[in-house]
Amino acid sequence: MAVRPRGEAWQSSTDETGSAARVDRLPVLAPRLLVLEATGGWERHVSAALAVAGCSGAVVNPRHVRAVAQATGRLATTAAIDAAVLAHCAPAWPPTAPPLPDAATQALAALVERRRPLVTLLTAAKNRLQQAFPPGRATIVAPSAWREQALTDGAGELDQLRHASPLWRARDQLPRRVPGVGPALSRVVLAHLPEWGEGSVKQLAPLVGGAPLNRDRGAWRGRRARWGGRQHVRAALSRATLVGVRHPPLLPACYERLGARGQPKTVALPAGRHNLLTLLHAVLRDRTPWAPGRLAVLT
């Protein structure tokens, strides 16, 4: 940990004991902002303890922190250097960094993340089962049955978590009235996009990698491309868009209009995904259920 501008620095463990020690020290420091970098899940105990303590902070991408360190000439990497860089650039993070998640949000995210590999493995097993010979079918069927039961149990736990919070119930029910939006997209957004429904869609689109980014320099004009963002949210939105373009009146008009202009599907589908994101953002921001008359949001 590093404190700016006082220059203090110290180390502690990343378990619950170390997190408690950090929180106990905060009243003496009286920090205005706390910034943590994501470390593959090891930051969860710390962020949960800070959220319970009511501290204002954010979890940031470590790649961005490393880029700042290199830009300032700090090529070596240690825990002390990374903490000092975080403290140095902390004032730049609040506009875009996600807030510290509490324990309930982390539990929801853990269940959603656990569900993803189960679905992938189950889909692969079903595909192999179609071509397997009888002697090997049993070795595929038994694990598939276990995975299906695990998915059912996980869905029940996810429903219990959502129903336990009035805010989550509202954030889950409103979007699911939009054609093409089901429980899978709602779960992913609740867990991995806490900024949903806040601010403007121009701020939200880059977070999921849905905004085309300029590549211009001087007189040269490069081709715009979408990249970065939260891959899990973008993938869930893409699946919902594939369903939405087949169910009028929401997305087919935009999809067909771009196709008539000669745009390939690789352009039409991301555009439809952006329109779906815009509509879902407006529905949650205004706390108003979707209706066919609200298509003006997409213009």
C-alpha positions in Angstrom: 0.0 0.0 0.0 1.1 3.6 -0.7 -0.2 6.9 0.5 0.0 10.1 -1.6 1.3 12.7 -1.0 2.6 11.6 2.5 4.8 9.0 0.9 4.0 6.2 3.4 4.2 2.6 2.3 3.8 -0.8 3.9 2.8 -4.4 3.1 0.2 -6.8 4.4 -1.4 -10.1 3.4 -4.3 -10.4 0.9 -6.4 -12.7 3.1 -9.3 -11.6 5.4 -6.8 -10.8 8.3 -4.8 -8.5 6.1 -7.9 -6.8 4.8 -9.1 -6.2 8.3 -5.8 -4.6 9.2 -6.0 -2.3 6.2 -9.5 -1.2 7.2 -8.5 -0.6 10.8 -5.8 1.8 9.6 -8.0 3.8 7.4 -9.5 6.1 10.1 -6.0 7.4 10.9 -5.2 8.1 7.2 -8.6 9.6 6.3 -8.2 8.8 2.6 -10.2 10.7 -0.1 -9.9 7.9 -2.6 -8.8 4.3 -2.6 -7.6 2.6 -5.8 -6.9 -1.2 -6.2 -5.7 -3.1 -9.3 -7.5 -6.3 -10.3 -5.3 -9.3 -9.6 -7.3 -12.3 -10.8 -9.6 -12.4 -7.7 -7.0 -11.8 -5.0 -8.4 -8.3 -4.6 -11.9 -9.5 -3.6 -11.3 -9.8 0.2 -9.8 -6.3 0.2 -12.5 -4.6 -1.9 -15.3 -6.3 0.0 -13.9 -5.1 3.4 -13.5 -1.6 2.0 -17.0 -1.5 0.6 -18.5 -2.6 4.0 -16.5 0.1 5.7 -18.1 2.7 3.3 -14.9 3.7 1.6 -14.9 5.4 -1.8 -12.7 3.7 -4.3 -12.3 1.8 -7.5 -10.8 -1.4 -9.0 -8.7 -0.6 -12.1 -7.1 -2.6 -14.9 -3.5 -3.5 -14.1 -2.5 -3.1 -17.8 -3.4 0.6 -17.5 -1.3 0.9 -14.3 1.7 -0.7 -16.0 1.3 1.6 -19.0 1.4 4.6 -16.6 4.5 3.2 -14.9 6.3 2.7 -18.2 5.3 6.2 -19.3 6.9 7.7 -16.2 10.1 5.7 -16.6 9.5 3.0 -14.0 10.4 -0.1 -16.0 10.9 -2.4 -13.0 7.9 -4.0 -11.3 7.6 -4.7 -7.6 4.7 -4.5 -5.2 6.1 -1.2 -3.8 6.5 0.3 -7.3 3.0 -0.7 -8.4 1.4 0.7 -5.2 3.3 4.0 -5.7 2.1 4.2 -9.3 -1.5 3.5 -8.2 -1.2 6.4 -5.7 0.3 8.7 -8.3 -2.4 8.2 -10.9 -5.4 7.7 -8.6 -7.1 11.0 -9.4 -7.4 10.0 -13.1 -9.4 6.8 -12.4 -12.7 7.8 -10.9 -14.5 8.8 -14.1 -14.2 5.4 -15.7 -13.2 2.9 -13.0 -15.9 0.5 -11.6 -16.7 1.1 -8.0 -15.7 -1.3 -5.2 -18.0 -4.3 -5.3 -19.6 -5.4 -2.0 -19.7 -9.0 -0.8 -23.2 -9.7 -2.4 -22.1 -8.4 -5.8 -18.9 -10.5 -5.6 -21.0 -13.6 -4.7 -23.2 -12.9 -7.7 -20.2 -12.5 -10.0 -18.6 -15.7 -8.7 -21.8 -17.7 -9.5 -22.0 -16.2 -13.0 -18.3 -16.9 -13.7 -18.8 -20.5 -12.5 -21.7 -21.0 -14.8 -19.8 -20.0 -17.9 -17.3 -22.9 -18.1 -20.1 -25.4 -17.2 -22.1 -24.3 -20.2 -19.0 -24.5 -22.4 -18.1 -28.0 -21.2 -21.7 -29.2 -21.5 -22.1 -27.9 -25.0 -18.9 -29.6 -26.1 -20.0 -32.9 -24.5 -23.3 -32.8 -26.3 -21.6 -32.2 -29.6 -19.2 -35.2 -29.0 -22.2 -37.4 -27.9 -23.7 -37.1 -31.4 -20.7 -38.7 -33.0 -19.6 -41.1 -30.2 -19.7 -44.9 -30.6 -21.7 -46.8 -28.0 -18.6 -48.0 -25.9 -17.6 -44.4 -25.2 -21.0 -42.8 -24.7 -21.2 -43.6 -21.0 -18.0 -41.6 -20.3 -19.7 -38.6 -21.9 -23.2 -39.0 -20.5 -22.2 -39.2 -16.8 -20.2 -36.0 -16.6 -22.9 -34.2 -18.6 -25.6 -35.2 -16.1 -23.5 -33.8 -13.3 -22.9 -30.5 -15.1 -26.6 -30.2 -15.9 -27.4 -30.6 -12.2 -24.7 -28.1 -11.3 -26.3 -25.6 -13.7 -29.7 -26.1 -12.2 -28.4 -25.6 -8.7 -26.4 -22.5 -9.7 -29.5 -21.0 -11.4 -31.4 -21.5 -8.1 -28.7 -19.8 -6.1 -28.6 -16.9 -8.6 -32.4 -16.5 -8.3 -32.1 -16.4 -4.5 -29.5 -13.7 -4.7 -31.5 -11.5 -7.1 -34.7 -11.9 -5.1 -32.9 -10.9 -1.9 -32.3 -7.4 -3.2 -35.2 -5.1 -4.3 -32.7 -3.1 -6.4 -31.5 -6.2 -8.2 -35.0 -7.4 -8.8 -35.8 -4.1 -10.6 -32.6 -4.2 -12.6 -33.4 -7.8 -13.6 -37.1 -7.5 -14.5 -37.0 -4.2 -16.5 -34.5 -5.4 -19.2 -36.0 -8.8 -19.6 -39.1 -7.3 -21.1 -37.1 -6.3 -24.1 -37.2 -8.9 -27.0 -34.0 -11.0 -27.1 -33.0 -10.3 -23.5 -33.2 -13.3 -21.2 -31.8 -14.3 -17.8 -28.3 -15.0 -19.2 -27.7 -11.5 -20.3 -29.4 -10.1 -17.2 -27.1 -12.1 -14.9 -23.9 -11.1 -16.7 -24.8 -7.4 -16.7 -25.8 -7.4 -13.0 -22.5 -9.0 -12.1 -20.0 -7.3 -14.4 -21.5 -3.9 -15.4 -22.5 -2.0 -12.3 -22.4 1.3 -14.3 -25.4 0.1 -16.3 -28.2 2.7 -16.1 -25.9 5.5 -14.9 -24.6 8.4 -16.9 -24.7 8.4 -20.7 -24.5 5.6 -23.2 -21.4 7.3 -24.7 -19.6 6.5 -21.4 -21.0 3.0 -21.2 -20.2 1.8 -24.7 -16.4 1.9 -24.4 -16.7 -0.2 -21.2 -18.1 -3.1 -23.1 -15.9 -2.6 -26.2 -19.0 -1.5 -28.3 -17.8 1.9 -29.4 -15.8 2.3 -32.7 -12.5 4.0 -31.8 -10.8 6.5 -34.1 -7.3 5.8 -35.5 -6.5 9.2 -37.0 -3.1 11.0 -37.0 -2.5 14.1 -39.0 -4.0 13.8 -42.5 -4.2 10.0 -42.2 -7.6 8.6 -41.5 -7.6 5.0 -40.3 -10.4 2.5 -40.1 -12.4 2.7 -36.9 -12.4 -0.5 -34.9 -14.0 -1.8 -31.7 -11.7 -3.3 -29.2 -11.1 -3.7 -25.4 -13.8 -3.5 -22.8 -15.4 -6.3 -20.8 -15.5 -9.4 -23.0 -18.1 -11.3 -21.0 -20.6 -8.5 -21.2 -19.9 -7.9 -24.9 -20.4 -11.7 -25.6 -23.7 -11.8 -23.8 -24.9 -8.7 -25.7 -23.9 -10.2 -29.0 -25.9 -13.4 -28.3 -28.9 -11.3 -27.4 -28.5 -9.3 -30.6 -28.5 -12.4 -32.7 -31.9 -13.2 -31.2 -33.2 -9.6 -31.4 -32.5 -9.3 -35.2 -35.0 -12.1 -35.7 -37.8 -10.7 -33.7 -39.3 -7.4 -34.9 -39.8 -4.6 -34.3 -36.7 -3.9 -32.2 -33.5 -4.6 -34.1 -34.3 -6.0 -37.6 -34.9 -2.5 -39.0 -31.4 -1.3 -38.2 -29.9 -4.6 -39.3 -31.7 -4.7 -42.6 -31.0 -1.0 -43.3 -27.3 -1.5 -43.0 -27.5 -4.7 -45.1 -29.2 -2.8 -47.8 -26.4 -0.2 -47.9 -24.0 -3.1 -48.6 -22.5 -3.3 -45.1 -21.3 -6.8 -44.1 -22.7 -8.7 -41.1 -19.6 -7.9 -39.2 -20.7 -4.3 -39.2 -24.4 -4.7 -39.0 -24.4 -7.0 -35.9 -22.1 -4.7 -33.8 -24.4 -1.8 -34.8 -27.4 -3.8 -33.6 -25.6 -4.6 -30.4 -24.9 -1.0 -29.8 -28.6 -0.2 -30.4 -29.6 -2.9 -27.9 -27.2 -1.5 -25.3 -28.6 2.0 -25.9 -32.2 0.8 -25.3 -31.4 -1.3 -22.3 -29.5 1.6 -20.8 -32.4 4.0 -21.4 -34.9 1.5 -19.9 -32.9 1.1 -16.7 -32.0 4.8 -16.5 -35.6 6.0 -16.8 -37.0 3.0 -14.7 -39.6 2.6 -17.5 -40.5 -0.8 -19.1 -39.9 -1.2 -22.8 -42.7 -0.8 -25.2 -42.8 -0.7 -29.0 -43.4 3.0 -29.0 -40.0 3.6 -27.4 -38.1 2.8 -30.7 -37.3 6.5 -30.9 -34.4 5.7 -28.4 -32.6 3.9 -31.3 -32.6 6.7 -33.8 
